[in-house]
């Protein structure tokens, strides 16, 4: 059993770079985040990410943990360079290189 707010995925890549990913589905521009999830990313701003999938088939966005407060207030309007599933995976694969 995980503690409240701990991200859904704990992983590391081929570079042995440890990271966490919170998984979210957004039915609108708003991304629902619990106070525990927000607190986790504020407390652990490095190596943490939030992957948001919208209802559009290929719409994925990967946010860094440092963006959690902006994501909580602005939702998917928060800018990110990683906006396809392939781009998100590539970003996580190359961390620590």
C-alpha positions as CSV (number, residue, x, y, z in Angstrom):
1,X,0.0,0.0,0.0
2,X,1.4,3.4,-1.0
3,X,1.3,6.5,1.0
4,X,-1.2,9.2,-0.1
5,X,0.3,11.3,-3.0
6,X,3.0,8.9,-4.1
7,X,2.9,8.8,-7.9
8,X,1.5,5.8,-9.8
9,X,4.8,4.7,-11.4
10,X,8.3,4.4,-10.0
11,X,10.9,3.6,-12.6
12,X,14.3,4.0,-13.9
13,X,15.7,4.0,-17.4
14,X,18.7,2.5,-19.2
15,X,20.9,5.3,-17.8
16,X,19.8,4.1,-14.3
17,X,18.0,7.4,-13.8
18,X,15.2,7.0,-11.2
19,X,12.0,8.9,-11.7
20,X,8.3,8.9,-10.8
21,X,5.2,9.5,-13.0
22,X,1.7,10.4,-11.8
23,X,-0.9,9.3,-14.4
24,X,-3.9,11.4,-15.0
25,X,-6.8,11.5,-17.5
26,X,-8.4,14.9,-18.2
27,X,-11.9,15.1,-19.4
28,X,-11.5,18.9,-19.9
29,X,-8.7,21.4,-19.5
30,X,-8.8,20.9,-15.8
31,X,-6.5,18.2,-14.2
32,X,-7.7,16.8,-10.9
33,X,-4.9,16.7,-8.4
34,X,-5.3,15.8,-4.7
35,X,-3.6,18.0,-2.1
36,X,-1.4,15.0,-1.3
37,X,-0.3,14.8,-5.0
38,X,0.5,18.5,-5.1
39,X,2.4,18.3,-1.8
40,X,4.5,15.3,-3.1
41,X,5.6,17.2,-6.2
42,X,6.4,20.4,-4.2
43,X,8.4,18.4,-1.7
44,X,10.1,16.3,-4.5
45,X,10.5,18.6,-7.5
46,X,13.3,16.6,-9.2
47,X,12.8,13.4,-11.2
48,X,9.0,13.6,-10.9
49,X,6.6,13.9,-13.7
50,X,2.8,14.1,-14.4
51,X,1.6,12.4,-17.6
52,X,-1.8,13.7,-18.6
53,X,-4.0,12.0,-21.3
54,X,-6.9,13.9,-22.7
55,X,-9.9,12.3,-24.3
56,X,-8.4,12.8,-27.8
57,X,-6.9,9.6,-28.9
58,X,-3.3,10.8,-29.3
59,X,-3.2,13.7,-26.8
60,X,-0.6,13.1,-24.1
61,X,1.3,15.8,-22.2
62,X,4.2,15.2,-19.9
63,X,4.8,17.8,-17.2
64,X,7.7,18.1,-14.8
65,X,7.0,18.0,-11.0
66,X,8.1,21.6,-10.8
67,X,5.0,22.5,-12.9
68,X,2.5,21.0,-10.4
69,X,1.1,24.3,-9.1
70,X,0.6,25.8,-12.5
71,X,-0.9,22.5,-13.7
72,X,-3.3,22.6,-10.7
73,X,-4.5,26.1,-11.6
74,X,-4.1,26.3,-15.4
75,X,-4.7,22.7,-16.3
76,X,-3.6,21.5,-19.7
77,X,-3.1,25.1,-20.8
78,X,0.2,24.8,-19.0
79,X,2.9,24.6,-21.7
80,X,5.0,21.5,-22.2
81,X,7.3,20.5,-25.1
82,X,6.3,16.8,-24.7
83,X,2.8,16.4,-26.3
84,X,2.8,13.0,-27.9
85,X,3.2,9.6,-26.2
86,X,6.3,9.0,-28.3
87,X,7.8,12.3,-27.2
88,X,7.0,11.6,-23.6
89,X,8.6,8.1,-23.7
90,X,11.7,9.4,-25.5
91,X,12.1,12.1,-22.9
92,X,11.9,9.6,-20.0
93,X,14.3,7.2,-21.8
94,X,17.0,9.9,-22.2
95,X,16.9,11.3,-18.7
96,X,20.3,11.3,-17.0
97,X,22.2,10.9,-20.3
